[in-house]
């Protein structure tokens, strides 16, 4: 019997994060409605949809960044490896070490390139000696494709790098603590096409070791970097599935309309 499309992907990649009936409220306003989604391990999942559709709000539920927004309330069940992300015993600092985040605009700390990457290692007590820290900083910068460009100027400020280099520095900072999941919220929107291509190549390499969720307005980018895509509209998850299927044979007319540019 022939297996159904995607069954091999599902068998190789177990769910890393599961969302069940997740709704998010900002005060009285509901931003997300009963979202159900599995984020598969060591895959890139793209969240797409028009501005204000809830994709960034949903992304922030995974590492509880919504906790810092006054009046924000998350209901439903979110789990990382089966563990309730919103359980009373969850240490949010440790959670954010497991679920790293890269923001829309590069946001290096006003510190040296070295100290930007070493910061999380020190905060979480992950290295004991200077040589351990050195090794980990080099590893993260190599993984982020930045080592060859900066290894002779690690003491210089991270803010002195180009935009694309700053974003790769932020990725190095995120992966230095060996997170299990990396969240990326429009990571290329402030970058030129060459820097964007480097970040996209990097995302493809990183998925060998990390589970990645990316929010993007750029549908070509979603098609290039992701294995799975989820389409949001007006706070509702309209459909999700393998990226190729979503882009070539969507089930829902709203997805088709968005992908073909009829709205967005």
C-alpha positions as CSV (number, residue, x, y, z in Angstrom):
1,X,0.0,0.0,0.0
2,X,1.4,3.4,-1.0
3,X,1.9,5.7,2.0
4,X,0.1,9.0,2.0
5,X,2.0,12.2,1.2
6,X,3.8,13.5,4.3
7,X,3.6,10.2,6.2
8,X,7.4,9.6,5.8
9,X,8.0,13.1,7.1
10,X,5.8,12.6,10.1
11,X,7.4,9.3,10.9
12,X,10.9,10.8,10.9
13,X,10.0,13.9,12.7
14,X,8.1,13.7,16.0
15,X,6.2,16.7,17.2
16,X,8.5,19.0,19.3
17,X,5.8,21.6,20.2
18,X,2.1,20.9,20.3
19,X,-0.6,23.5,20.5
20,X,-4.2,22.5,21.3
21,X,-7.1,24.9,21.3
22,X,-4.8,27.9,21.9
23,X,-6.5,31.3,22.1
24,X,-4.8,34.6,23.0
25,X,-6.5,37.7,24.3
26,X,-5.2,41.2,24.7
27,X,-7.5,42.5,27.3
28,X,-11.0,42.0,25.8
29,X,-9.7,41.6,22.2
30,X,-9.2,38.1,21.0
31,X,-6.2,37.8,18.7
32,X,-6.0,34.0,18.2
33,X,-8.9,31.5,18.0
34,X,-8.5,27.8,19.0
35,X,-5.3,27.1,17.2
36,X,-4.2,23.4,16.9
37,X,-0.7,22.8,15.4
38,X,2.2,20.4,15.8
39,X,5.7,21.8,15.2
40,X,7.8,18.9,14.0
41,X,11.3,18.3,15.3
42,X,14.2,19.4,13.2
43,X,12.0,20.9,10.6
44,X,11.4,24.6,9.6
45,X,7.8,25.6,10.1
46,X,6.8,28.8,8.4
47,X,3.9,30.9,9.8
48,X,2.4,33.0,7.0
49,X,-0.5,35.4,6.6
50,X,-1.4,39.0,6.2
51,X,-0.3,41.7,8.8
52,X,-2.3,41.4,12.0
53,X,-3.4,37.8,11.4
54,X,-1.9,36.5,14.7
55,X,1.2,34.7,13.5
56,X,3.7,36.7,15.7
57,X,1.3,36.4,18.6
58,X,1.3,32.7,18.1
59,X,5.1,32.5,17.8
60,X,5.5,34.3,21.2
61,X,3.3,31.8,23.0
62,X,6.1,29.2,22.5
63,X,8.6,31.0,24.8
64,X,6.0,33.0,26.8
65,X,7.1,36.3,25.5
66,X,3.5,37.3,25.7
67,X,3.9,37.2,29.5
68,X,5.5,40.6,29.4
69,X,2.5,42.2,27.7
70,X,0.1,43.7,30.2
71,X,-3.4,42.2,29.9
72,X,-2.3,39.4,27.6
73,X,-3.9,36.0,28.4
74,X,-3.2,32.6,26.8
75,X,-5.7,29.8,27.1
76,X,-5.5,26.2,25.7
77,X,-2.6,23.8,26.0
78,X,1.0,24.3,24.7
79,X,3.6,21.6,25.3
80,X,7.3,21.2,24.6
81,X,8.2,17.5,24.4
82,X,4.9,16.8,26.2
83,X,5.7,19.2,29.0
84,X,3.1,22.0,29.7
85,X,4.7,25.3,28.8
86,X,2.3,27.2,31.1
87,X,2.5,24.9,34.1
88,X,3.0,26.5,37.5
89,X,6.4,24.8,37.9
90,X,7.9,26.2,34.6
91,X,10.9,28.4,35.0
92,X,10.5,31.0,32.3
93,X,14.2,31.8,32.2
94,X,15.1,28.2,31.6
95,X,12.3,27.9,29.1
96,X,13.8,30.8,27.1
97,X,17.1,29.0,27.1
98,X,15.4,26.0,25.5
99,X,13.4,28.1,23.1
100,X,15.6,30.9,21.7
101,X,14.3,33.8,19.7
102,X,15.6,36.0,16.9
103,X,13.8,39.2,16.4
104,X,12.8,41.3,13.3
105,X,15.5,43.9,13.7
106,X,19.0,42.8,14.7
107,X,19.4,43.7,18.4
108,X,23.0,43.0,19.5
109,X,23.8,44.1,23.0
110,X,26.0,47.2,23.4
111,X,28.9,44.8,24.1
112,X,31.7,43.2,22.2
113,X,31.1,40.6,19.6
114,X,32.5,38.0,22.0
115,X,30.4,39.2,25.0
116,X,27.2,39.1,22.9
117,X,27.6,35.4,22.3
118,X,29.0,34.6,25.8
119,X,26.2,36.5,27.6
120,X,23.7,33.6,27.7
121,X,26.4,31.1,28.6
122,X,27.3,33.2,31.7
123,X,23.6,33.9,32.7
124,X,22.8,30.1,32.6
125,X,26.1,29.0,34.0
126,X,26.8,26.7,31.0
127,X,30.6,27.1,31.0
128,X,33.0,26.9,33.9
129,X,36.3,28.1,32.4
130,X,37.4,30.8,30.0
131,X,38.6,28.2,27.5
132,X,35.2,26.5,27.6
133,X,33.5,29.8,26.9
134,X,36.0,30.5,24.1
135,X,35.2,27.2,22.5
136,X,31.5,27.7,22.8
137,X,31.6,31.3,21.3
138,X,33.7,30.0,18.4
139,X,31.3,27.1,17.8
140,X,28.2,29.4,17.8
141,X,29.9,32.0,15.5
142,X,30.9,29.2,13.1
143,X,27.4,27.7,13.2
144,X,26.1,31.2,12.4
145,X,28.5,31.6,9.4
146,X,30.2,34.5,11.0
147,X,33.5,33.2,12.5
148,X,35.6,33.9,9.4
149,X,34.4,37.5,9.2
150,X,34.9,38.4,12.9
151,X,37.5,36.1,14.5
152,X,40.2,38.8,14.4
153,X,37.9,41.5,16.0
154,X,36.0,39.8,18.7
155,X,36.6,42.7,21.1
156,X,35.0,45.2,18.8
157,X,31.3,46.2,19.5
158,X,28.7,44.0,17.9
159,X,26.8,47.1,17.0
160,X,29.6,48.0,14.5
161,X,28.8,45.1,12.3
162,X,26.6,45.4,9.1
163,X,22.9,44.6,9.4
164,X,23.2,41.1,8.1
165,X,26.2,40.4,10.3
166,X,24.3,41.7,13.3
167,X,21.4,39.4,12.6
168,X,23.8,36.4,12.3
169,X,25.4,37.6,15.6
170,X,22.0,37.5,17.2
171,X,21.5,33.9,15.8
172,X,24.9,33.0,17.2
173,X,23.8,34.4,20.6
174,X,20.6,32.4,20.5
175,X,22.2,29.1,19.6
176,X,25.2,29.4,22.0
177,X,23.1,28.1,24.8
178,X,22.1,25.1,22.7
179,X,18.3,25.7,22.6
180,X,16.1,23.0,21.3
181,X,13.9,25.4,19.3
182,X,14.7,28.7,17.6
183,X,11.9,31.2,16.9
184,X,12.5,33.7,14.2
185,X,10.1,36.7,13.8
186,X,10.6,38.2,10.3
187,X,14.4,37.7,10.7
188,X,15.2,39.1,7.2
189,X,12.7,42.0,6.9
190,X,15.4,44.6,7.7
191,X,18.1,43.0,5.5
192,X,19.2,43.4,1.9
193,X,18.9,40.5,-0.6
194,X,22.5,39.3,-0.1
195,X,22.2,39.3,3.7
196,X,18.8,37.6,3.4
197,X,20.2,34.8,1.2
198,X,23.0,34.2,3.8
199,X,20.4,33.9,6.6
200,X,18.2,31.6,4.5
201,X,21.2,29.3,3.8
202,X,22.0,29.4,7.6
203,X,18.4,28.4,8.5
204,X,18.7,25.4,6.2
205,X,21.9,24.3,7.9
206,X,20.6,24.9,11.4
207,X,17.6,22.6,11.0
208,X,20.0,19.7,11.2
209,X,20.3,20.5,14.9
210,X,17.4,22.7,15.8
211,X,13.6,22.9,15.4
212,X,12.9,26.3,13.8
213,X,9.7,28.3,13.5
214,X,9.8,31.3,11.3
215,X,7.3,34.1,10.8
216,X,7.6,35.7,7.4
217,X,5.6,38.0,5.1
218,X,7.7,36.8,2.2
219,X,6.0,33.8,0.6
220,X,9.0,33.0,-1.6
221,X,11.1,32.8,1.5
222,X,8.6,30.5,3.2
223,X,8.7,28.3,0.1
224,X,12.5,28.3,0.1
225,X,13.3,27.6,3.7
226,X,10.5,25.6,5.3
227,X,9.3,22.0,5.1
228,X,5.9,22.9,6.7
229,X,3.7,26.0,6.4
230,X,0.8,27.2,8.5
231,X,-1.5,29.9,7.0
232,X,-3.2,32.3,9.4
233,X,-6.0,34.7,8.7
234,X,-7.9,37.0,11.1
235,X,-6.5,35.0,14.1
236,X,-7.6,31.7,12.7
237,X,-5.2,28.9,11.6
238,X,-6.8,28.3,8.2
239,X,-4.7,25.3,7.2
240,X,-1.2,23.8,7.6
241,X,0.7,21.0,6.0
242,X,3.8,20.3,3.9
243,X,5.0,23.5,2.3
244,X,4.9,22.1,-1.2
245,X,1.3,21.1,-0.8
246,X,0.2,24.4,0.8
247,X,1.8,26.4,-2.1
248,X,0.7,24.1,-5.0
249,X,-2.5,22.5,-3.9
250,X,-4.0,24.3,-0.9
251,X,-7.3,22.9,0.4
252,X,-8.8,26.3,1.5
253,X,-9.9,29.0,-0.9
254,X,-8.5,31.7,1.5
255,X,-5.1,30.1,1.3
256,X,-5.2,30.1,-2.5
257,X,-6.3,33.7,-2.6
258,X,-3.5,34.8,-0.3
259,X,-0.8,32.8,-2.1
260,X,-1.9,34.1,-5.5
261,X,-1.9,37.7,-4.2
262,X,-5.7,38.4,-4.2
263,X,-5.4,39.7,-0.7
264,X,-2.7,40.3,1.9
